[in-house]
Amino acid sequence: MQELICNIEFLQEGDEFQAKLRTEIGGLMEYSGLTFEEVLNQVIIELEEEFS
């Protein structure tokens, strides 16, 4: 059986990268940055904090 624990959506609008992270515990959170790596690191940190 599969269970959805989070949904992550990455977007690029012009020179800015955005991520939308939705979890059952934290709800919807949005992150933005000038590089994809910056936004990805923000998402990783949030997931580590939430699921540790």
Helices and strands as residue ranges (DSSP letters): E 6-13, E 16-23, E 27-33, H 36-51
